[in-house]
Amino acid sequence: MASSGGEMTFWDHLDDLRGVLVRIAVVYIAVAVGCFIAMPWIFDNVIMAPCSGSFPLYELFNRIGGALGSTFGDLSTEAGFSVNVVSLELTSQFFIHMSATCWLALVVCFPVIIYFLWTFISPALYEHEKRGIRTAFLFGNIMFYLGVAVGYALVFPLAVRFLADYRLSSSIQAIVSLDSYMDNFFTLLLMMGLVFELPLLAWLLGKMGLLTRGFFTRYRRHAIVVLLIVAALITPTGDPFTLFIVFLPIYALWEGSALLVKPSSPE
């Protein structure tokens, strides 16, 4: 309710904020209920899929290896790869069910949550500010989900393949706990989603005049070395093909970030 002068009071803004939070809660709970019901199927067909040799990435490596006469580190269905995940605590499966539901519902609802918050703050912004925030919102969401997709389809399976087969000693039997598997799953996908926000960060810093294209030109060689090291740490095998597969999207982020900022001098 507006005051007699037509301007909203503090309590009016607080009431609007409460309405926004209620709508966010309703949407989140509705999505969470759906995720909770579908979670057994999601676990069998999505979350646990990288534990099987039939995962699409492994089959892709198998086909490429067959065509070129190599196995690319045995990342293939022919290697009979599988990971047996066990539940070591009585309550693990229940709490994992709940935490996975909350995490997935948050990921699905994140654009809606940001949109509702946007409807609350947008009346206080100028039109040119609104245009900039709309662009950042759309670009940020696309890049976050793209990062999560790359993390799930590429980086996480490679990490699982490497860590599940790594042996400090032949006398140690590897047993992967459900809690450990899910912690790595959530952490890696979230990290990849955040890493893919780097172009957005570069664009914002460029808009503020804190970053220019000259920075990327000056440190490109350094970045290539660092990114190759990062890709080598992620890559489970020593062959150049898998190293290139991991390095390519990370380096593309660097070059894409450079294109989003203004050149330091006329080109």
LINRA-V93282 format. One record per residue. N is the residue number from 0. PSI is psi as a letter, one per 40 degrees, with the letter a starting at -180 (999 if undefined). BURIAL is I if it has 9 or more other C-alpha atoms within 8 Angstrom, else O. Layout:
# LINRA-V93282
n = {N | N}
psi = {PSI | PSI}
burial = {BURIAL | BURIAL}
This chain:
# LINRA-V93282
n = {0 | 1 | 2 | 3 | 4 | 5 | 6 | 7 | 8 | 9 | 10 | 11 | 12 | 13 | 14 | 15 | 16 | 17 | 18 | 19 | 20 | 21 | 22 | 23 | 24 | 25 | 26 | 27 | 28 | 29 | 30 | 31 | 32 | 33 | 34 | 35 | 36 | 37 | 38 | 39 | 40 | 41 | 42 | 43 | 44 | 45 | 46 | 47 | 48 | 49 | 50 | 51 | 52 | 53 | 54 | 55 | 56 | 57 | 58 | 59 | 60 | 61 | 62 | 63 | 64 | 65 | 66 | 67 | 68 | 69 | 70 | 71 | 72 | 73 | 74 | 75 | 76 | 77 | 78 | 79 | 80 | 81 | 82 | 83 | 84 | 85 | 86 | 87 | 88 | 89 | 90 | 91 | 92 | 93 | 94 | 95 | 96 | 97 | 98 | 99 | 100 | 101 | 102 | 103 | 104 | 105 | 106 | 107 | 108 | 109 | 110 | 111 | 112 | 113 | 114 | 115 | 116 | 117 | 118 | 119 | 120 | 121 | 122 | 123 | 124 | 125 | 126 | 127 | 128 | 129 | 130 | 131 | 132 | 133 | 134 | 135 | 136 | 137 | 138 | 139 | 140 | 141 | 142 | 143 | 144 | 145 | 146 | 147 | 148 | 149 | 150 | 151 | 152 | 153 | 154 | 155 | 156 | 157 | 158 | 159 | 160 | 161 | 162 | 163 | 164 | 165 | 166 | 167 | 168 | 169 | 170 | 171 | 172 | 173 | 174 | 175 | 176 | 177 | 178 | 179 | 180 | 181 | 182 | 183 | 184 | 185 | 186 | 187 | 188 | 189 | 190 | 191 | 192 | 193 | 194 | 195 | 196 | 197 | 198 | 199 | 200 | 201 | 202 | 203 | 204 | 205 | 206 | 207 | 208 | 209 | 210 | 211 | 212 | 213 | 214 | 215 | 216 | 217 | 218 | 219 | 220 | 221 | 222 | 223 | 224 | 225 | 226 | 227 | 228 | 229 | 230 | 231 | 232 | 233 | 234 | 235 | 236 | 237 | 238 | 239 | 240 | 241 | 242 | 243 | 244 | 245 | 246 | 247 | 248 | 249 | 250 | 251 | 252 | 253 | 254 | 255 | 256 | 257 | 258 | 259 | 260 | 261 | 262 | 263 | 264 | 265 | 266}
psi = {h | i | i | d | e | e | i | h | i | d | d | d | d | d | d | d | d | d | d | d | d | d | d | d | d | d | d | d | d | d | d | d | d | d | d | d | d | e | d | d | d | d | d | d | e | c | d | e | d | e | e | i | e | e | i | d | d | d | d | d | d | d | d | d | d | d | d | e | f | i | e | f | f | f | g | i | d | d | e | f | h | i | h | h | h | i | h | e | i | d | e | d | d | d | d | d | d | d | d | d | d | d | d | d | d | d | d | d | e | d | d | d | d | d | d | d | d | d | d | d | e | d | d | e | i | i | d | d | d | d | d | d | d | d | d | d | d | d | d | d | d | d | d | d | d | d | d | d | d | d | d | d | d | c | d | d | d | d | d | d | d | d | d | d | e | h | h | d | i | e | e | h | h | h | h | h | i | d | d | d | d | d | d | d | d | d | d | d | d | d | d | d | d | d | d | e | e | d | d | d | d | d | d | d | d | d | d | e | e | e | h | i | d | d | d | d | d | d | e | d | d | d | d | d | d | d | d | d | d | d | d | d | d | d | h | e | i | e | i | d | d | d | d | d | d | d | d | d | d | d | d | d | d | d | d | d | d | d | e | e | i | i | i | d | i | h | 999}
burial = {O | I | O | O | O | O | O | I | O | O | O | I | I | O | O | I | I | O | O | I | O | O | I | I | O | O | I | I | O | O | I | I | O | O | I | I | O | O | I | O | O | I | I | I | O | I | O | I | I | I | I | I | I | O | I | O | I | I | I | I | I | I | O | O | I | I | O | O | O | O | I | I | O | O | I | I | I | O | O | O | I | O | O | O | I | O | I | O | O | O | O | I | I | O | O | I | I | I | O | I | I | I | O | I | I | I | O | O | I | O | O | O | I | O | O | I | I | O | O | I | O | O | O | O | O | O | O | O | O | I | O | O | O | O | O | I | O | O | I | I | I | O | I | I | I | I | I | I | I | I | I | I | I | I | I | I | I | I | I | I | I | I | O | I | O | O | O | O | O | O | O | O | O | O | O | I | I | I | I | O | I | I | O | O | I | O | O | I | I | I | O | I | I | I | O | I | I | I | I | I | O | I | I | O | I | I | O | O | O | O | I | I | I | O | O | I | O | O | O | O | O | O | O | I | O | O | I | I | O | I | I | I | O | I | I | I | I | I | O | O | O | I | I | I | O | I | I | O | O | I | I | O | I | I | I | I | I | I | O | I | I | O | I | O | O | O | O}
